[in-house]
Amino acid sequence: MQARMSNPVMILPDALQALYSLGASAKKDDLPSRTRLLVQLRASQINGCSYCVDMHARELRQAGETDERLFAVAAWRDSPCFSDAERAALALTEAATRLSDRADPVPDEIWDEARRHYDEPALAVLVLNIALINFWNRLNVTTRQVAGANVNTRQASTRSS
């Protein structure tokens, strides 16, 4: 597999800088780091972004995540490995990633469950992370970025997502 082109943010430095800034905002301590990475991994799985699946799985491993939990992310509903708060974050991630799959893309019950586990600043960080990883996924899938192929793009995405 070969990329169609370089990642667009590597071609447009102003876009890269804007994503760095947004990414920094979305890494606040209000949301646990592992939850943020689980969200990024799950959205990337849904979107078929092998580049981000590879990157975020590796980041989770570096953060001390177990293989059992990594392997279970795609089937989190049927796994006892995740806390109620993580389940709420993953459910919100799936709903916000699959916006066109239902008439009410993010139903109140999903939002309310997330709100039950996260205060407003943490929800803001969670929602920004979901939006940002979906943005990165769309860039990478559209341009067919290859997992592990471009260290510079990997570093940019890591700092921004």
DSSP file with accessible surface (Angstrom, degrees, kcal/mol):
  #  RESIDUE AA STRUCTURE BP1 BP2  ACC     N-H-->O    O-->H-N    N-H-->O    O-->H-N    TCO  KAPPA ALPHA  PHI   PSI    X-CA   Y-CA   Z-CA
    1    1 A M              0   0  162      0, 0.0     2,-0.4     0, 0.0   145,-0.1   0.000 360.0 360.0 360.0 142.6    0.0    0.0    0.0
    2    2 A Q        -     0   0  167    143,-0.1   143,-0.0   144,-0.0     2,-0.0  -0.990 360.0-108.9-134.1 141.0    1.2    3.5   -0.8
    3    3 A A        -     0   0   32     -2,-0.4   141,-0.2     1,-0.1   142,-0.1  -0.342  18.2-136.7 -65.1 146.4   -0.2    6.9    0.3
    4    4 A R  S    S-     0   0  142    139,-2.7     2,-0.3     1,-0.2   140,-0.1   0.801  81.4 -24.3 -70.5 -33.4   -1.9    8.9   -2.3
    5    5 A M  S    S-     0   0   90    138,-0.9    -1,-0.2     0, 0.0     2,-0.0  -0.952  86.1 -68.2-163.3 171.9   -0.1   12.0   -1.1
    6    6 A S  S    S-     0   0   63     -2,-0.3     5,-0.1     1,-0.2   139,-0.0  -0.337  72.1 -79.1 -64.0 156.4    1.5   13.4    2.0
    7    7 A N    >>  -     0   0    0      1,-0.2     3,-2.2     2,-0.1     4,-0.8  -0.384  44.7-124.7 -56.8 131.3   -0.8   14.1    4.9
    8    8 A P  H >> S+     0   0   30      0, 0.0     4,-2.0     0, 0.0     3,-0.8   0.809 108.2  60.4 -53.5 -32.5   -2.4   17.5    3.9
    9    9 A V  H 34 S+     0   0    4      1,-0.3     7,-0.5     2,-0.2     8,-0.1   0.726  99.7  56.7 -71.7 -16.6   -1.4   19.1    7.2
   10   10 A M  H <4 S+     0   0   60     -3,-2.2    -1,-0.3     1,-0.1    -3,-0.1   0.721 110.3  45.0 -80.6 -20.6    2.2   18.4    6.3
   11   11 A I  H << S+     0   0   90     -4,-0.8    -2,-0.2    -3,-0.8    -1,-0.1   0.795 115.3  48.2 -88.6 -31.5    1.7   20.4    3.2
   12   12 A L    >X  -     0   0  103     -4,-2.0     4,-1.8     1,-0.2     3,-1.0  -0.805  67.5-172.9-113.9  90.1   -0.2   23.2    4.8
   13   13 A P  H 3> S+     0   0   92      0, 0.0     4,-2.5     0, 0.0     5,-0.2   0.802  83.0  59.4 -57.1 -32.2    1.8   24.3    7.9
   14   14 A D  H 3> S+     0   0  143      1,-0.2     4,-2.1     2,-0.2     5,-0.1   0.896 105.9  49.1 -64.3 -36.8   -0.9   26.7    9.2
   15   15 A A  H <> S+     0   0   34     -3,-1.0     4,-2.4     2,-0.2    -1,-0.2   0.917 110.1  51.1 -67.0 -41.6   -3.3   23.8    9.3
   16   16 A L  H  X S+     0   0   24     -4,-1.8     4,-2.5    -7,-0.5    -2,-0.2   0.933 109.9  49.3 -61.5 -44.8   -0.8   21.7   11.2
   17   17 A Q  H  X S+     0   0  112     -4,-2.5     4,-2.2     1,-0.2    -1,-0.2   0.905 110.0  51.4 -63.2 -40.1   -0.2   24.5   13.8
   18   18 A A  H  X S+     0   0   61     -4,-2.1     4,-2.5     1,-0.2    -1,-0.2   0.914 110.9  48.1 -63.1 -40.7   -4.0   24.9   14.3
   19   19 A L  H  X S+     0   0   15     -4,-2.4     4,-3.1     2,-0.2    -2,-0.2   0.870 108.1  55.0 -69.0 -35.7   -4.3   21.2   14.9
   20   20 A Y  H  X S+     0   0   44     -4,-2.5     4,-2.3     2,-0.2    -1,-0.2   0.934 110.6  46.6 -58.3 -45.8   -1.4   21.3   17.3
   21   21 A S  H  X S+     0   0   66     -4,-2.2     4,-1.9     2,-0.2    -2,-0.2   0.928 114.7  45.1 -64.3 -46.6   -3.2   24.0   19.3
   22   22 A L  H  X S+     0   0   65     -4,-2.5     4,-1.8     1,-0.2    -2,-0.2   0.923 112.2  53.0 -63.6 -42.7   -6.5   22.2   19.2
   23   23 A G  H  < S+     0   0    0     -4,-3.1    -2,-0.2     1,-0.2    -1,-0.2   0.896 106.9  51.9 -59.9 -39.6   -4.8   18.9   20.2
   24   24 A A  H >< S+     0   0   59     -4,-2.3     3,-1.3     1,-0.2    -1,-0.2   0.908 109.0  50.7 -64.5 -39.4   -3.1   20.6   23.2
   25   25 A S  H >< S+     0   0   55     -4,-1.9     3,-0.8     1,-0.2    -1,-0.2   0.845 107.6  54.4 -64.3 -32.9   -6.5   21.9   24.3
   26   26 A A  T 3< S+     0   0    0     -4,-1.8    -1,-0.2     1,-0.2    -2,-0.2   0.356  96.2  67.7 -87.4   7.9   -8.0   18.4   24.0
   27   27 A K  T <   +     0   0   74     -3,-1.3    -1,-0.2    -4,-0.2    -2,-0.1   0.102  68.6 140.7-111.8  22.7   -5.3   16.8   26.3
   28   28 A K    X   -     0   0  113     -3,-0.8     3,-1.3     1,-0.1    -3,-0.0  -0.223  65.3-113.3 -64.3 156.2   -6.3   18.5   29.5
   29   29 A D  T 3  S+     0   0  163      1,-0.3    -1,-0.1     3,-0.0     4,-0.1   0.505 100.0  91.2 -70.0  -3.7   -6.2   16.5   32.7
   30   30 A D  T 3  S+     0   0   79     91,-0.1    -1,-0.3     1,-0.1    89,-0.2   0.755  89.1  47.7 -64.2 -23.6  -10.0   16.6   33.0
   31   31 A L  S <  S-     0   0    6     -3,-1.3    -1,-0.1    90,-0.1     5,-0.1  -0.976  99.7-108.6-119.4 128.3  -10.2   13.3   31.0
   32   32 A P     >  -     0   0   72      0, 0.0     4,-2.3     0, 0.0     3,-0.2  -0.262  25.5-126.3 -56.2 139.9   -7.9   10.3   31.9
   33   33 A S  H  > S+     0   0   62      1,-0.2     4,-2.4     2,-0.2     5,-0.2   0.884 109.1  52.0 -56.0 -43.4   -5.2    9.8   29.4
   34   34 A R  H  > S+     0   0   98      2,-0.2     4,-2.6     1,-0.2    -1,-0.2   0.886 108.0  52.0 -65.0 -35.9   -6.1    6.1   28.8
   35   35 A T  H  > S+     0   0    7     -3,-0.2     4,-2.5     2,-0.2    -2,-0.2   0.937 108.9  50.8 -64.2 -43.4   -9.8    7.1   28.2
   36   36 A R  H  X S+     0   0   30     -4,-2.3     4,-2.2     1,-0.2    -2,-0.2   0.937 112.8  45.8 -58.6 -45.3   -8.7    9.6   25.6
   37   37 A L  H  X S+     0   0    8     -4,-2.4     4,-2.6     2,-0.2    -1,-0.2   0.886 110.4  52.9 -69.1 -36.8   -6.5    7.0   23.9
   38   38 A L  H  X S+     0   0    2     -4,-2.6     4,-2.8     2,-0.2    -1,-0.2   0.918 109.8  49.8 -61.7 -42.1   -9.3    4.3   24.1
   39   39 A V  H  X S+     0   0    0     -4,-2.5     4,-2.5     2,-0.2     5,-0.3   0.926 111.2  48.7 -61.4 -45.2  -11.7    6.8   22.4
   40   40 A Q  H  X S+     0   0    0     -4,-2.2     4,-1.9    -5,-0.2    -2,-0.2   0.911 112.8  47.9 -64.2 -40.3   -9.1    7.5   19.7
   41   41 A L  H  X S+     0   0    4     -4,-2.6     4,-2.3     2,-0.2    -2,-0.2   0.945 112.4  48.2 -65.4 -45.5   -8.6    3.8   19.1
   42   42 A R  H  X S+     0   0   23     -4,-2.8     4,-2.4     1,-0.2    -2,-0.2   0.929 112.2  47.4 -65.3 -44.9  -12.3    3.1   18.9
   43   43 A A  H  X S+     0   0    0     -4,-2.5     4,-2.5     1,-0.2    -1,-0.2   0.923 112.0  51.8 -61.1 -40.4  -13.1    5.9   16.5
   44   44 A S  H  X>S+     0   0    0     -4,-1.9     5,-2.4    -5,-0.3     4,-0.7   0.876 108.3  51.1 -65.7 -36.3  -10.2    4.9   14.3
   45   45 A Q  H ><5S+     0   0   55     -4,-2.3     3,-0.9     2,-0.2    -1,-0.2   0.942 111.3  47.7 -63.2 -46.7  -11.4    1.3   14.2
   46   46 A I  H 3<5S+     0   0   35     -4,-2.4    -2,-0.2     1,-0.2    -1,-0.2   0.910 114.7  46.0 -60.2 -42.7  -14.9    2.4   13.2
   47   47 A N  H 3<5S-     0   0   38     -4,-2.5    -1,-0.2    -5,-0.2    -2,-0.2   0.508 109.1-122.5 -81.9  -4.6  -13.5    4.7   10.5
   48   48 A G  T <<5 +     0   0   57     -3,-0.9     2,-1.2    -4,-0.7    -3,-0.2   0.839  54.3 156.7  68.4  32.8  -11.1    2.0    9.2
   49   49 A C     >< -     0   0    2     -5,-2.4     4,-2.6     1,-0.2    -1,-0.2  -0.733  17.8-179.9 -94.6  92.5   -8.0    4.2    9.7
   50   50 A S  H  > S+     0   0   62     -2,-1.2     4,-2.5     1,-0.2     5,-0.2   0.848  79.0  60.0 -62.3 -32.9   -5.2    1.7   10.0
   51   51 A Y  H  > S+     0   0    1     94,-0.4     4,-2.2     1,-0.2    -1,-0.2   0.954 112.3  36.7 -59.1 -50.0   -2.7    4.5   10.6
   52   52 A C  H  > S+     0   0    0      2,-0.2     4,-2.9     1,-0.2     5,-0.4   0.839 113.2  57.1 -76.2 -33.4   -4.4    5.7   13.7
   53   53 A V  H  X S+     0   0   42     -4,-2.6     4,-2.2    -9,-0.2     5,-0.3   0.959 111.6  44.2 -58.7 -48.2   -5.4    2.2   14.9
   54   54 A D  H  X S+     0   0   35     -4,-2.5     4,-2.1    -5,-0.2    -2,-0.2   0.951 116.4  46.1 -60.0 -50.1   -1.7    1.3   14.8
   55   55 A M  H  X S+     0   0    3     -4,-2.2     4,-2.3    -5,-0.2    -2,-0.2   0.934 115.7  43.0 -62.9 -48.3   -0.6    4.5   16.5
   56   56 A H  H  X S+     0   0    0     -4,-2.9     4,-2.4     2,-0.2    -1,-0.2   0.856 111.8  53.8 -74.7 -30.5   -3.1    4.6   19.3
   57   57 A A  H  X S+     0   0   28     -4,-2.2     4,-2.3    -5,-0.4    -1,-0.2   0.929 111.3  47.4 -64.7 -41.7   -2.8    0.9   20.1
   58   58 A R  H  X S+     0   0  145     -4,-2.1     4,-2.5    -5,-0.3    -2,-0.2   0.904 111.1  50.8 -65.2 -41.5    0.9    1.5   20.4
   59   59 A E  H  X S+     0   0   30     -4,-2.3     4,-1.6     2,-0.2    -1,-0.2   0.903 109.5  51.0 -62.9 -40.4    0.4    4.5   22.6
   60   60 A L  H  <>S+     0   0    0     -4,-2.4     5,-2.8     2,-0.2    -2,-0.2   0.913 109.6  49.9 -63.2 -42.1   -2.0    2.6   24.8
   61   61 A R  H ><5S+     0   0  138     -4,-2.3     3,-1.8     1,-0.2    -2,-0.2   0.930 109.8  51.0 -61.3 -43.4    0.6   -0.2   25.2
   62   62 A Q  H 3<5S+     0   0  165     -4,-2.5    -1,-0.2     1,-0.3    -2,-0.2   0.813 105.7  56.7 -64.2 -28.7    3.3    2.4   26.1
   63   63 A A  T 3<5S-     0   0   41     -4,-1.6    -1,-0.3    -5,-0.2    -2,-0.2   0.383 128.5 -99.1 -82.7   2.5    0.9    3.8   28.7
   64   64 A G  T < 5 +     0   0   45     -3,-1.8    -3,-0.2     1,-0.2    -2,-0.1   0.581  66.5 160.1  93.9  11.1    0.7    0.3   30.3
   65   65 A E      < -     0   0    7     -5,-2.8    -1,-0.2    -6,-0.2     2,-0.1  -0.380  38.9-118.0 -67.4 144.8   -2.5   -0.9   28.8
   66   66 A T     >  -     0   0   67      1,-0.1     4,-2.3    -2,-0.1     5,-0.2  -0.476  12.0-123.1 -82.4 154.3   -3.0   -4.7   28.8
   67   67 A D  H  > S+     0   0   70      1,-0.2     4,-3.1     2,-0.2     5,-0.3   0.890 111.6  61.8 -59.5 -39.5   -3.4   -6.8   25.7
   68   68 A E  H  > S+     0   0  133      1,-0.2     4,-1.1     2,-0.2    -1,-0.2   0.927 108.9  39.9 -54.8 -47.2   -6.7   -8.0   27.0
   69   69 A R  H  > S+     0   0   31      2,-0.2     4,-0.8     1,-0.2    -1,-0.2   0.899 114.2  53.3 -71.2 -40.4   -8.2   -4.5   27.0
   70   70 A L  H >< S+     0   0   17     -4,-2.3     3,-0.9     1,-0.2     4,-0.4   0.935 110.9  46.5 -58.5 -45.8   -6.6   -3.6   23.7
   71   71 A F  H 3< S+     0   0  162     -4,-3.1     3,-0.3     1,-0.2    -1,-0.2   0.770 112.2  52.7 -67.8 -24.1   -8.0   -6.7   22.0
   72   72 A A  H >< S+     0   0   15     -4,-1.1     3,-1.2    -5,-0.3    -1,-0.2   0.562  79.4  93.2 -90.9  -7.8  -11.4   -6.0   23.5
   73   73 A V  G X< S+     0   0    0     -3,-0.9     3,-1.5    -4,-0.8    -1,-0.2   0.900  84.6  52.0 -56.0 -43.3  -11.9   -2.4   22.4
   74   74 A A  G 3  S+     0   0   54     -4,-0.4    -1,-0.3    -3,-0.3     3,-0.2   0.776 121.2  34.0 -65.7 -22.9  -13.8   -3.3   19.3
   75   75 A A  G X  S+     0   0   51     -3,-1.2     3,-1.7    -4,-0.2    -1,-0.3  -0.182  76.2 141.5-121.8  39.7  -16.2   -5.4   21.4
   76   76 A W  G X   +     0   0   13     -3,-1.5     3,-1.3     1,-0.3     6,-0.3   0.789  64.7  63.1 -57.0 -32.8  -16.2   -3.3   24.5
   77   77 A R  G 3  S+     0   0  130      1,-0.3    -1,-0.3    -4,-0.2    -2,-0.1   0.819 108.8  41.6 -62.2 -30.8  -19.9   -3.8   25.1
   78   78 A D  G <  S+     0   0  146     -3,-1.7    -1,-0.3    -6,-0.2    -2,-0.2   0.241 100.9  87.9-101.6  11.4  -19.3   -7.5   25.6
   79   79 A S    X   -     0   0   15     -3,-1.3     3,-0.7    -4,-0.2   -10,-0.0  -0.921  62.2-151.8-115.7 137.9  -16.2   -7.3   27.7
   80   80 A P  T 3  S+     0   0  118      0, 0.0    -1,-0.1     0, 0.0    -4,-0.1   0.433  79.5  92.5 -81.1   4.7  -15.9   -6.9   31.4
   81   81 A C  T 3  S+     0   0   24    -13,-0.1     2,-0.4    -5,-0.1   -12,-0.1   0.576  70.9  75.6 -76.6 -12.1  -12.6   -5.1   31.0
   82   82 A F  S <  S-     0   0   10     -3,-0.7     2,-0.0    -6,-0.3    -3,-0.0  -0.831  74.0-126.2-113.8 143.2  -13.9   -1.5   30.9
   83   83 A S     >  -     0   0   57     -2,-0.4     4,-2.6     1,-0.1     5,-0.2  -0.265  33.4-106.6 -72.8 165.6  -15.2    0.7   33.7
   84   84 A D  H  > S+     0   0   97      1,-0.2     4,-2.2     2,-0.2     5,-0.1   0.884 122.4  52.5 -61.4 -37.6  -18.7    2.3   33.5
   85   85 A A  H  > S+     0   0   26      2,-0.2     4,-2.2     1,-0.2    -1,-0.2   0.923 109.9  47.5 -65.6 -42.7  -17.0    5.7   32.8
   86   86 A E  H  > S+     0   0   23      2,-0.2     4,-2.8     1,-0.2    -2,-0.2   0.910 110.4  52.9 -64.7 -39.2  -15.0    4.2   29.9
   87   87 A R  H  X S+     0   0   55     -4,-2.6     4,-2.7     2,-0.2    -2,-0.2   0.908 108.5  50.3 -61.6 -40.7  -18.1    2.5   28.5
   88   88 A A  H  X S+     0   0    3     -4,-2.2     4,-2.3     2,-0.2    -1,-0.2   0.916 112.0  47.5 -64.3 -41.3  -19.9    5.9   28.6
   89   89 A A  H  X S+     0   0    1     -4,-2.2     4,-2.4     2,-0.2    -2,-0.2   0.910 113.2  48.0 -66.3 -41.1  -17.0    7.5   26.7
   90   90 A L  H  X S+     0   0    1     -4,-2.8     4,-2.6     2,-0.2    -2,-0.2   0.896 110.9  51.0 -68.1 -38.4  -16.9    4.7   24.2
   91   91 A A  H  X S+     0   0   16     -4,-2.7     4,-2.5     2,-0.2    -2,-0.2   0.927 111.8  47.1 -64.0 -43.4  -20.6    4.8   23.6
   92   92 A L  H  X S+     0   0    4     -4,-2.3     4,-2.9     1,-0.2     5,-0.3   0.914 110.8  53.4 -64.2 -39.1  -20.4    8.6   23.0
   93   93 A T  H  X S+     0   0    0     -4,-2.4     4,-1.8     2,-0.2    -2,-0.2   0.938 110.2  46.3 -59.5 -48.9  -17.5    8.0   20.7
   94   94 A E  H  X S+     0   0    8     -4,-2.6     4,-2.3     2,-0.2    -1,-0.2   0.930 114.4  47.4 -62.6 -43.9  -19.4    5.5   18.6
   95   95 A A  H  < S+     0   0    1     -4,-2.5    -2,-0.2     1,-0.2    -1,-0.2   0.944 115.1  44.6 -63.7 -46.3  -22.5    7.7   18.4
   96   96 A A  H  < S+     0   0   29     -4,-2.9     3,-0.4     1,-0.2    -1,-0.2   0.744 115.5  48.9 -72.7 -21.2  -20.6   10.9   17.5
   97   97 A T  H  < S+     0   0    8     -4,-1.8     2,-0.5    -5,-0.3     3,-0.2   0.839 111.9  48.0 -83.7 -34.0  -18.5    8.9   14.9
   98   98 A R    ><  +     0   0   87     -4,-2.3     3,-1.8    -5,-0.2     4,-0.3  -0.354  69.0 150.6-103.0  54.1  -21.5    7.3   13.3
   99   99 A L  G >   +     0   0   98     -2,-0.5     3,-0.6    -3,-0.4    -1,-0.2   0.804  69.8  49.0 -58.9 -34.0  -23.6   10.4   12.9
  100  100 A S  G 3  S+     0   0  115     -3,-0.2    -1,-0.3     1,-0.2    -2,-0.1   0.474  88.9  85.1 -89.3   2.4  -25.4    9.2    9.8
  101  101 A D  G <  S+     0   0  108     -3,-1.8     2,-0.3    -6,-0.2    -1,-0.2   0.637  97.4  19.4 -80.1 -15.3  -26.4    5.8   11.1
  102  102 A R  S <  S-     0   0  109     -3,-0.6    -1,-0.1    -4,-0.3     4,-0.0  -0.990  75.1-112.4-152.0 161.2  -29.6    6.9   12.9
  103  103 A A  S    S+     0   0  113     -2,-0.3     3,-0.1     1,-0.3    -1,-0.1   0.870 117.5  38.8 -63.2 -39.8  -32.1    9.7   13.0
  104  104 A D  S    S-     0   0   90      1,-0.2    -1,-0.3    -3,-0.1    -4,-0.1  -0.823  78.5-172.1-109.9  88.2  -31.0   10.8   16.5
  105  105 A P  S    S+     0   0   37      0, 0.0    -1,-0.2     0, 0.0    -7,-0.1   0.840  79.4  27.7 -56.4 -40.8  -27.2   10.4   16.2
  106  106 A V  S    S-     0   0   43     -3,-0.1   -14,-0.1   -10,-0.1     5,-0.0  -0.793  88.2-155.9-122.8  86.4  -26.4   11.1   19.8
  107  107 A P    >>  -     0   0    7      0, 0.0     4,-2.2     0, 0.0     3,-0.7  -0.206  26.4-111.9 -63.4 154.5  -29.5   10.1   21.8
  108  108 A D  H 3> S+     0   0  111      1,-0.2     4,-3.7     2,-0.2     5,-0.3   0.851 115.2  59.9 -54.6 -37.8  -30.1   11.6   25.2
  109  109 A E  H 3> S+     0   0  135      1,-0.2     4,-1.7     2,-0.2    -1,-0.2   0.889 107.6  45.1 -64.6 -34.5  -29.5    8.3   27.0
  110  110 A I  H <> S+     0   0   24     -3,-0.7     4,-2.0     2,-0.2    -1,-0.2   0.939 117.1  44.7 -70.4 -46.0  -25.9    8.2   25.6
  111  111 A W  H  X S+     0   0   83     -4,-2.2     4,-2.9     1,-0.2     5,-0.2   0.939 112.8  51.1 -62.4 -46.0  -25.2   11.8   26.4
  112  112 A D  H  X S+     0   0   68     -4,-3.7     4,-1.7     1,-0.2    -1,-0.2   0.874 108.7  51.3 -62.6 -36.9  -26.8   11.5   29.9
  113  113 A E  H  X S+     0   0   66     -4,-1.7     4,-1.0    -5,-0.3    -1,-0.2   0.921 111.4  47.3 -67.3 -40.2  -24.7    8.5   30.7
  114  114 A A  H >X S+     0   0    0     -4,-2.0     4,-1.9     1,-0.2     3,-0.8   0.935 111.4  51.3 -64.3 -42.6  -21.5   10.3   29.7
  115  115 A R  H 3< S+     0   0  140     -4,-2.9    -1,-0.2     1,-0.3    -2,-0.2   0.814 102.4  61.1 -64.8 -29.2  -22.6   13.3   31.7
  116  116 A R  H 3< S+     0   0  158     -4,-1.7    -1,-0.3    -5,-0.2    -2,-0.2   0.837 115.1  33.2 -65.9 -29.4  -23.1   11.0   34.7
  117  117 A H  H << S+     0   0   54     -4,-1.0     2,-0.4    -3,-0.8    -2,-0.2   0.655 119.8  47.4-101.3 -20.2  -19.4   10.1   34.7
  118  118 A Y  S  < S-     0   0   16     -4,-1.9    -1,-0.2    -5,-0.1   -87,-0.1  -0.985  71.7-134.9-129.7 136.5  -17.8   13.3   33.4
  119  119 A D     >  -     0   0   98     -2,-0.4     4,-2.8   -89,-0.2     5,-0.2  -0.181  45.3 -87.3 -76.0 177.7  -18.2   16.9   34.5
  120  120 A E  H  > S+     0   0  166      1,-0.2     4,-2.6     2,-0.2     5,-0.2   0.901 126.9  49.1 -60.5 -44.8  -18.6   19.7   31.9
  121  121 A P  H  > S+     0   0   64      0, 0.0     4,-2.1     0, 0.0    -1,-0.2   0.929 114.2  46.9 -60.7 -40.5  -14.8   20.3   31.4
  122  122 A A  H  > S+     0   0    3      2,-0.2     4,-2.7     1,-0.2    -2,-0.2   0.903 111.8  50.7 -67.1 -39.5  -14.2   16.6   31.0
  123  123 A L  H  X S+     0   0    9     -4,-2.8     4,-3.1     2,-0.2     5,-0.3   0.898 108.2  53.1 -62.6 -39.8  -17.1   16.3   28.6
  124  124 A A  H  X S+     0   0   52     -4,-2.6     4,-2.5    -5,-0.2    -2,-0.2   0.936 111.5  45.4 -61.2 -44.0  -15.7   19.2   26.6
  125  125 A V  H  X S+     0   0    8     -4,-2.1     4,-2.5     2,-0.2    -2,-0.2   0.922 113.8  50.3 -64.8 -41.7  -12.3   17.4   26.4
  126  126 A L  H  X S+     0   0    0     -4,-2.7     4,-2.4     2,-0.2    -2,-0.2   0.951 112.0  45.9 -61.9 -48.9  -14.0   14.2   25.5
  127  127 A V  H  X S+     0   0   64     -4,-3.1     4,-2.6     1,-0.2     5,-0.2   0.916 112.8  50.5 -64.1 -41.6  -16.1   15.8   22.7
  128  128 A L  H  X S+     0   0   66     -4,-2.5     4,-2.9    -5,-0.3    -1,-0.2   0.914 110.5  50.3 -62.1 -41.4  -13.1   17.6   21.3
  129  129 A N  H  X S+     0   0    0     -4,-2.5     4,-2.6     2,-0.2     5,-0.3   0.903 110.2  49.5 -64.1 -40.9  -11.1   14.4   21.3
  130  130 A I  H  X S+     0   0    4     -4,-2.4     4,-1.9     2,-0.2    -2,-0.2   0.943 114.7  44.5 -62.2 -46.5  -13.9   12.6   19.4
  131  131 A A  H  X S+     0   0   59     -4,-2.6     4,-2.1     1,-0.2    -2,-0.2   0.926 114.3  49.4 -64.1 -42.7  -14.1   15.3   16.8
  132  132 A L  H  X S+     0   0    3     -4,-2.9     4,-2.7     2,-0.2     5,-0.2   0.919 110.2  48.4 -67.9 -42.2  -10.4   15.6   16.4
  133  133 A I  H  X S+     0   0    0     -4,-2.6     4,-2.9     1,-0.2    -1,-0.2   0.902 110.5  52.7 -67.5 -34.9   -9.7   11.9   16.0
  134  134 A N  H  X S+     0   0   14     -4,-1.9     4,-2.2    -5,-0.3    -1,-0.2   0.907 109.1  50.4 -64.3 -36.9  -12.5   11.8   13.4
  135  135 A F  H  X S+     0   0   95     -4,-2.1     4,-2.2     2,-0.2    -2,-0.2   0.956 112.1  46.0 -62.3 -51.3  -10.8   14.7   11.6
  136  136 A W  H  X S+     0   0    0     -4,-2.7     4,-2.7     1,-0.2     5,-0.2   0.906 111.2  53.4 -58.9 -42.5   -7.5   12.9   11.6
  137  137 A N  H  X S+     0   0    1     -4,-2.9     4,-3.1     1,-0.2     5,-0.3   0.917 108.0  50.2 -58.6 -43.1   -9.1    9.6   10.5
  138  138 A R  H  X S+     0   0  121     -4,-2.2     4,-1.9     1,-0.2    -1,-0.2   0.897 111.6  47.7 -66.5 -39.0  -10.7   11.4    7.5
  139  139 A L  H  X S+     0   0   28     -4,-2.2     4,-2.0     2,-0.2    -2,-0.2   0.954 116.9  42.9 -62.1 -49.0   -7.4   12.9    6.4
  140  140 A N  H  <>S+     0   0    2     -4,-2.7     5,-2.5     2,-0.2     4,-0.5   0.892 115.9  45.9 -69.0 -41.2   -5.6    9.6    6.7
  141  141 A V  H ><5S+     0   0   62     -4,-3.1     3,-0.8    -5,-0.2    -1,-0.2   0.933 112.9  50.6 -68.1 -43.4   -8.2    7.4    5.1
  142  142 A T  H 3<5S+     0   0   90     -4,-1.9    -2,-0.2    -5,-0.3    -1,-0.2   0.902 119.5  35.8 -61.3 -40.7   -8.8    9.8    2.2
  143  143 A T  T 3<5S-     0   0    8     -4,-2.0  -139,-2.7    -5,-0.2  -138,-0.9   0.380 109.1-124.2 -96.4   4.8   -5.1   10.1    1.4
  144  144 A R  T < 5 -     0   0  119     -3,-0.8    -3,-0.2    -4,-0.5     2,-0.1   0.898  32.3-164.7  54.3  51.3   -4.4    6.4    2.3
  145  145 A Q      < -     0   0    9     -5,-2.5     2,-0.4  -142,-0.1   -94,-0.4  -0.428  16.8-126.7 -65.3 137.9   -1.7    7.1    4.9
  146  146 A V    >>  -     0   0   37     -2,-0.1     3,-2.1   -96,-0.1     4,-0.5  -0.753  23.4-107.2 -94.3 130.2    0.1    3.8    5.6
  147  147 A A  T 34 S-     0   0   38     -2,-0.4   -96,-0.1     1,-0.3    -1,-0.1  -0.304 101.2  -1.0 -56.3 126.9    0.5    2.7    9.2
  148  148 A G  T 34 S+     0   0   45    -97,-0.2    -1,-0.3     2,-0.1     3,-0.2   0.437 104.1 108.7  75.8   1.0    4.0    3.2   10.4
  149  149 A A  T <4 S+     0   0   69     -3,-2.1     2,-0.5     1,-0.2    -2,-0.1   0.802  73.3  41.0 -84.9 -29.9    5.2    4.6    7.1
  150  150 A N     X  -     0   0   48     -4,-0.5     4,-2.3     1,-0.2    -1,-0.2  -0.865  56.0-173.6-128.6 102.7    5.7    8.3    7.9
  151  151 A V  H  > S+     0   0   86     -2,-0.5     4,-2.7     1,-0.2     5,-0.2   0.890  86.5  55.4 -62.2 -39.6    7.3    9.2   11.2
  152  152 A N  H  > S+     0   0  101      1,-0.2     4,-2.1     2,-0.2    -1,-0.2   0.927 110.7  43.7 -62.6 -44.0    6.8   12.9   10.7
  153  153 A T  H  > S+     0   0    0      2,-0.2     4,-2.9     1,-0.2     5,-0.3   0.918 112.1  54.0 -67.6 -39.5    3.1   12.5   10.2
  154  154 A R  H  X S+     0   0   43     -4,-2.3     4,-2.4     1,-0.2    -2,-0.2   0.932 109.8  47.6 -58.9 -44.6    2.8   10.1   13.1
  155  155 A Q  H  X S+     0   0   92     -4,-2.7     4,-2.0     2,-0.2    -1,-0.2   0.917 112.0  49.9 -65.8 -38.2    4.5   12.7   15.3
  156  156 A A  H  X S+     0   0    0     -4,-2.1     4,-1.2    -5,-0.2    -2,-0.2   0.938 112.6  46.3 -64.5 -46.7    2.2   15.4   14.1
  157  157 A S  H  X S+     0   0    0     -4,-2.9     4,-2.3     1,-0.2     3,-0.3   0.896 110.0  54.3 -64.9 -38.7   -0.9   13.3   14.7
  158  158 A T  H  < S+     0   0   43     -4,-2.4    -1,-0.2    -5,-0.3    -2,-0.2   0.922 110.5  46.0 -63.0 -41.0    0.3   12.2   18.2
  159  159 A R  H  < S+     0   0  123     -4,-2.0    -1,-0.2     1,-0.2    -2,-0.2   0.753 121.0  38.9 -73.1 -21.5    0.8   15.8   19.3
  160  160 A S  H  <        0   0    0     -4,-1.2    -2,-0.2    -3,-0.3    -1,-0.2   0.628 360.0 360.0-105.5 -20.7   -2.6   16.9   17.9
  161  161 A S     <        0   0    2     -4,-2.3   -32,-0.1    -5,-0.1  -124,-0.0  -0.595 360.0 360.0-109.2 360.0   -5.0   14.0   18.6
